Amino acid sequence: MAALAIDWALALLIGSGLMRPLDWGSFAPLVALLAMNVLLVGTAGFTFGHRLLRLRVEQPDGAPPGPLRALARAVLLCLVIPPVVWDSDNRGLHDKAAGTLIVRF
């Protein structure tokens, strides 16, 4: 949750600053959060919040999530409910649906 709070704060800055001329309105921070997650998790395996907390997103076999899994995970993350509902192994519903998990490194 702390990583998500860090990423949301950054998305608020990006959405209110850089995206204001594009007139995304109140959806600008959400679009920024979606784009950050798709690009960063899909390529590097972590967002800024994950990196600061030494977390990484990967598939159960240790492979990087890739762009499609990152997109599915990011869309579900933006719906808010999946990341705050988790199961006995502490995986959020967005991670279970995307076939990813978060590990410490």
Summary of the structure (lengths in Angstrom):
residues: 105
radius of gyration: 13.3
end to end distance: 17.1
largest distance: 43.9
contacts: 314
relative contact order: 0.16
helix: 63%
strand: 10%
